[in-house]
Amino acid sequence: MESAATKSDRYRAAQQELAAVLRDIEDPIAVMATAACILHRHIPQASWTGFYRVVAPDLLRIGPYQGPVGCLEIAFDRGVCGAAAREGRTQRVEDVHAFPGHIACDAETRSEIVLPVHSREGKLIAVLDIDSHQPAAFDEEDQAGLERIVAALERRLP
């Protein structure tokens, strides 16, 4: 298992890279596409990294991502992404098969972390979804690092 310092360094490097690349960029699709790419490279256990955008009341639609084809739409009442959108809080799931209502977009996914993403005005605009083929792939350090990154991204999203 990797040390917390190594993981912390990786998230800090991802956040610094995002800040440098996204300087003066506020277009939400450009921000999400760049974040998905950079995070996917910095999180070795990730099999899928991307965003589901809020497109209607209680409906998420796939946005920029890295990895195999994902689900195209997810209702707020379904799956881990729906729970993050509905509850407005990070969902860290060690075993997706034990999660009630889990949606198997990729049959090999074993664990997942999903974070709500808000506009500067506090409106939910997306969720950041990161899947892994490893069970229990995400811990408190991953959650803290990703929550810091999402907070920085939110300052760029109108």
BALOBA-1460 file (C-alpha; in Angstrom, 3 decimals):
// residues 158
<rec num="1" residu="m" x="0.000" y="0.000" z="0.000"/>
<rec num="2" residu="e" x="1.318" y="3.453" z="-0.839"/>
<rec num="3" residu="s" x="2.110" y="5.984" z="1.854"/>
<rec num="4" residu="a" x="-0.238" y="8.866" z="2.605"/>
<rec num="5" residu="a" x="2.554" y="11.332" z="1.737"/>
<rec num="6" residu="t" x="2.922" y="9.844" z="-1.736"/>
<rec num="7" residu="k" x="-0.825" y="10.032" z="-2.329"/>
<rec num="8" residu="s" x="-0.979" y="13.537" z="-0.885"/>
<rec num="9" residu="d" x="1.867" y="14.614" z="-3.162"/>
<rec num="10" residu="r" x="0.052" y="13.175" z="-6.163"/>
<rec num="11" residu="y" x="-3.137" y="15.127" z="-5.431"/>
<rec num="12" residu="r" x="-1.144" y="18.296" z="-4.772"/>
<rec num="13" residu="a" x="0.643" y="17.856" z="-8.126"/>
<rec num="14" residu="a" x="-2.687" y="17.306" z="-9.914"/>
<rec num="15" residu="q" x="-4.130" y="20.437" z="-8.311"/>
<rec num="16" residu="q" x="-1.077" y="22.501" z="-9.291"/>
<rec num="17" residu="e" x="-1.187" y="21.194" z="-12.865"/>
<rec num="18" residu="l" x="-4.897" y="21.993" z="-13.134"/>
<rec num="19" residu="a" x="-4.335" y="25.516" z="-11.817"/>
<rec num="20" residu="a" x="-1.558" y="26.133" z="-14.354"/>
<rec num="21" residu="v" x="-3.390" y="24.658" z="-17.356"/>
<rec num="22" residu="l" x="-6.757" y="26.226" z="-16.544"/>
<rec num="23" residu="r" x="-5.463" y="29.714" z="-15.786"/>
<rec num="24" residu="d" x="-8.121" y="32.185" z="-17.060"/>
<rec num="25" residu="i" x="-10.388" y="29.354" z="-18.331"/>
<rec num="26" residu="e" x="-13.980" y="29.341" z="-17.072"/>
<rec num="27" residu="d" x="-15.702" y="27.303" z="-19.797"/>
<rec num="28" residu="p" x="-17.288" y="24.383" z="-17.891"/>
<rec num="29" residu="i" x="-16.702" y="21.772" z="-20.605"/>
<rec num="30" residu="a" x="-13.038" y="22.771" z="-21.006"/>
<rec num="31" residu="v" x="-12.582" y="22.686" z="-17.217"/>
<rec num="32" residu="m" x="-14.216" y="19.251" z="-16.904"/>
<rec num="33" residu="a" x="-12.379" y="17.747" z="-19.891"/>
<rec num="34" residu="t" x="-9.014" y="18.951" z="-18.631"/>
<rec num="35" residu="a" x="-9.719" y="17.823" z="-15.065"/>
<rec num="36" residu="a" x="-10.797" y="14.340" z="-16.216"/>
<rec num="37" residu="c" x="-7.593" y="13.955" z="-18.227"/>
<rec num="38" residu="i" x="-5.232" y="15.193" z="-15.521"/>
<rec num="39" residu="l" x="-6.910" y="13.295" z="-12.690"/>
<rec num="40" residu="h" x="-6.984" y="10.072" z="-14.695"/>
<rec num="41" residu="r" x="-3.208" y="10.313" z="-15.146"/>
<rec num="42" residu="h" x="-2.582" y="11.096" z="-11.463"/>
<rec num="43" residu="i" x="-4.802" y="8.376" z="-9.949"/>
<rec num="44" residu="p" x="-3.244" y="5.012" z="-10.809"/>
<rec num="45" residu="q" x="-6.136" y="2.942" z="-9.439"/>
<rec num="46" residu="a" x="-8.695" y="4.760" z="-11.640"/>
<rec num="47" residu="s" x="-10.304" y="2.813" z="-14.471"/>
<rec num="48" residu="w" x="-12.792" y="5.610" z="-15.349"/>
<rec num="49" residu="t" x="-12.576" y="9.289" z="-14.475"/>
<rec num="50" residu="g" x="-15.146" y="11.823" z="-15.548"/>
<rec num="51" residu="f" x="-18.132" y="14.009" z="-15.044"/>
<rec num="52" residu="y" x="-21.864" y="13.548" z="-15.255"/>
<rec num="53" residu="r" x="-23.552" y="16.905" z="-15.860"/>
<rec num="54" residu="v" x="-26.935" y="17.965" z="-14.493"/>
<rec num="55" residu="v" x="-29.066" y="18.442" z="-17.633"/>
<rec num="56" residu="a" x="-32.585" y="18.402" z="-16.178"/>
<rec num="57" residu="p" x="-34.128" y="18.209" z="-12.742"/>
<rec num="58" residu="d" x="-32.954" y="14.933" z="-11.243"/>
<rec num="59" residu="l" x="-31.041" y="13.798" z="-14.367"/>
<rec num="60" residu="l" x="-27.303" y="13.455" z="-15.036"/>
<rec num="61" residu="r" x="-25.838" y="13.036" z="-18.535"/>
<rec num="62" residu="i" x="-22.330" y="11.917" z="-19.358"/>
<rec num="63" residu="g" x="-19.806" y="14.696" z="-19.771"/>
<rec num="64" residu="p" x="-16.067" y="14.741" z="-20.404"/>
<rec num="65" residu="y" x="-14.332" y="11.559" z="-19.253"/>
<rec num="66" residu="q" x="-11.387" y="9.195" z="-19.659"/>
<rec num="67" residu="g" x="-11.848" y="5.429" z="-19.855"/>
<rec num="68" residu="p" x="-14.310" y="2.972" z="-21.376"/>
<rec num="69" residu="v" x="-17.800" y="4.019" z="-22.448"/>
<rec num="70" residu="g" x="-19.900" y="5.079" z="-19.470"/>
<rec num="71" residu="c" x="-23.618" y="5.193" z="-18.835"/>
<rec num="72" residu="l" x="-25.171" y="7.946" z="-20.927"/>
<rec num="73" residu="e" x="-27.766" y="9.089" z="-18.393"/>
<rec num="74" residu="i" x="-28.258" y="8.519" z="-14.674"/>
<rec num="75" residu="a" x="-31.300" y="9.577" z="-12.686"/>
<rec num="76" residu="f" x="-30.703" y="11.085" z="-9.244"/>
<rec num="77" residu="d" x="-32.520" y="8.108" z="-7.703"/>
<rec num="78" residu="r" x="-30.087" y="5.524" z="-9.160"/>
<rec num="79" residu="g" x="-26.548" y="4.469" z="-8.412"/>
<rec num="80" residu="v" x="-23.631" y="6.076" z="-6.651"/>
<rec num="81" residu="c" x="-23.640" y="9.119" z="-8.956"/>
<rec num="82" residu="g" x="-27.332" y="9.668" z="-8.306"/>
<rec num="83" residu="a" x="-26.762" y="9.423" z="-4.549"/>
<rec num="84" residu="a" x="-23.974" y="12.033" z="-4.664"/>
<rec num="85" residu="a" x="-26.206" y="14.380" z="-6.677"/>
<rec num="86" residu="r" x="-29.286" y="13.762" z="-4.531"/>
<rec num="87" residu="e" x="-27.530" y="13.963" z="-1.147"/>
<rec num="88" residu="g" x="-25.016" y="16.654" z="-2.084"/>
<rec num="89" residu="r" x="-22.113" y="14.834" z="-0.472"/>
<rec num="90" residu="t" x="-19.194" y="12.635" z="-1.467"/>
<rec num="91" residu="q" x="-19.972" y="8.944" z="-1.863"/>
<rec num="92" residu="r" x="-17.025" y="6.590" z="-1.288"/>
<rec num="93" residu="v" x="-18.020" y="2.994" z="-1.982"/>
<rec num="94" residu="e" x="-15.611" y="0.145" z="-1.231"/>
<rec num="95" residu="d" x="-17.779" y="-2.513" z="-2.925"/>
<rec num="96" residu="v" x="-20.159" y="-1.237" z="-5.597"/>
<rec num="97" residu="h" x="-21.955" y="-4.596" z="-5.724"/>
<rec num="98" residu="a" x="-23.098" y="-4.031" z="-2.131"/>
<rec num="99" residu="f" x="-24.417" y="-0.523" z="-2.916"/>
<rec num="100" residu="p" x="-28.226" y="-0.521" z="-3.291"/>
<rec num="101" residu="g" x="-29.213" y="0.481" z="-6.814"/>
<rec num="102" residu="h" x="-25.669" y="0.386" z="-8.212"/>
<rec num="103" residu="i" x="-25.557" y="0.813" z="-11.995"/>
<rec num="104" residu="a" x="-23.003" y="-1.435" z="-13.690"/>
<rec num="105" residu="c" x="-21.782" y="0.776" z="-16.542"/>
<rec num="106" residu="d" x="-18.549" y="-1.266" z="-16.512"/>
<rec num="107" residu="a" x="-18.983" y="-4.803" z="-15.181"/>
<rec num="108" residu="e" x="-15.357" y="-4.795" z="-13.956"/>
<rec num="109" residu="t" x="-15.834" y="-1.812" z="-11.612"/>
<rec num="110" residu="r" x="-15.388" y="-2.831" z="-7.973"/>
<rec num="111" residu="s" x="-15.191" y="0.488" z="-6.101"/>
<rec num="112" residu="e" x="-16.045" y="4.111" z="-6.733"/>
<rec num="113" residu="i" x="-15.837" y="7.645" z="-5.399"/>
<rec num="114" residu="v" x="-18.252" y="10.355" z="-6.546"/>
<rec num="115" residu="l" x="-18.151" y="14.027" z="-5.565"/>
<rec num="116" residu="p" x="-20.812" y="16.697" z="-6.181"/>
<rec num="117" residu="v" x="-19.604" y="19.708" z="-8.206"/>
<rec num="118" residu="h" x="-21.231" y="23.116" z="-7.774"/>
<rec num="119" residu="s" x="-21.122" y="26.409" z="-9.634"/>
<rec num="120" residu="r" x="-19.684" y="29.500" z="-7.924"/>
<rec num="121" residu="e" x="-23.281" y="30.297" z="-6.898"/>
<rec num="122" residu="g" x="-23.617" y="26.917" z="-5.154"/>
<rec num="123" residu="k" x="-25.877" y="25.228" z="-7.727"/>
<rec num="124" residu="l" x="-25.198" y="21.538" z="-8.410"/>
<rec num="125" residu="i" x="-23.941" y="21.322" z="-11.994"/>
<rec num="126" residu="a" x="-22.227" y="17.905" z="-12.128"/>
<rec num="127" residu="v" x="-20.687" y="15.038" z="-10.233"/>
<rec num="128" residu="l" x="-17.088" y="13.854" z="-10.559"/>
<rec num="129" residu="d" x="-17.074" y="10.058" z="-10.792"/>
<rec num="130" residu="i" x="-13.950" y="7.926" z="-10.431"/>
<rec num="131" residu="d" x="-14.203" y="4.137" z="-10.731"/>
<rec num="132" residu="s" x="-11.674" y="1.400" z="-10.059"/>
<rec num="133" residu="h" x="-11.415" y="-2.270" z="-10.937"/>
<rec num="134" residu="q" x="-9.879" y="-2.769" z="-7.459"/>
<rec num="135" residu="p" x="-12.055" y="-3.228" z="-4.365"/>
<rec num="136" residu="a" x="-11.757" y="-0.480" z="-1.732"/>
<rec num="137" residu="a" x="-9.476" y="1.533" z="-4.023"/>
<rec num="138" residu="f" x="-10.295" y="4.924" z="-2.462"/>
<rec num="139" residu="d" x="-9.668" y="5.969" z="1.121"/>
<rec num="140" residu="e" x="-9.922" y="9.099" z="3.271"/>
<rec num="141" residu="e" x="-6.777" y="10.561" z="1.700"/>
<rec num="142" residu="d" x="-8.248" y="10.181" z="-1.795"/>
<rec num="143" residu="q" x="-11.480" y="11.781" z="-0.632"/>
<rec num="144" residu="a" x="-9.693" y="14.731" z="1.007"/>
<rec num="145" residu="g" x="-7.454" y="15.293" z="-2.037"/>
<rec num="146" residu="l" x="-10.344" y="15.099" z="-4.480"/>
<rec num="147" residu="e" x="-12.535" y="17.374" z="-2.351"/>
<rec num="148" residu="r" x="-9.765" y="20.014" z="-2.404"/>
<rec num="149" residu="i" x="-9.476" y="19.688" z="-6.188"/>
<rec num="150" residu="v" x="-13.244" y="19.937" z="-6.682"/>
<rec num="151" residu="a" x="-13.346" y="23.054" z="-4.466"/>
<rec num="152" residu="a" x="-10.690" y="24.657" z="-6.680"/>
<rec num="153" residu="l" x="-12.545" y="23.656" z="-9.853"/>
<rec num="154" residu="e" x="-15.807" y="25.085" z="-8.496"/>
<rec num="155" residu="r" x="-14.217" y="28.546" z="-8.360"/>
<rec num="156" residu="r" x="-13.830" y="28.314" z="-12.172"/>
<rec num="157" residu="l" x="-17.368" y="27.175" z="-12.934"/>
<rec num="158" residu="p" x="-20.011" y="29.804" z="-13.634"/>
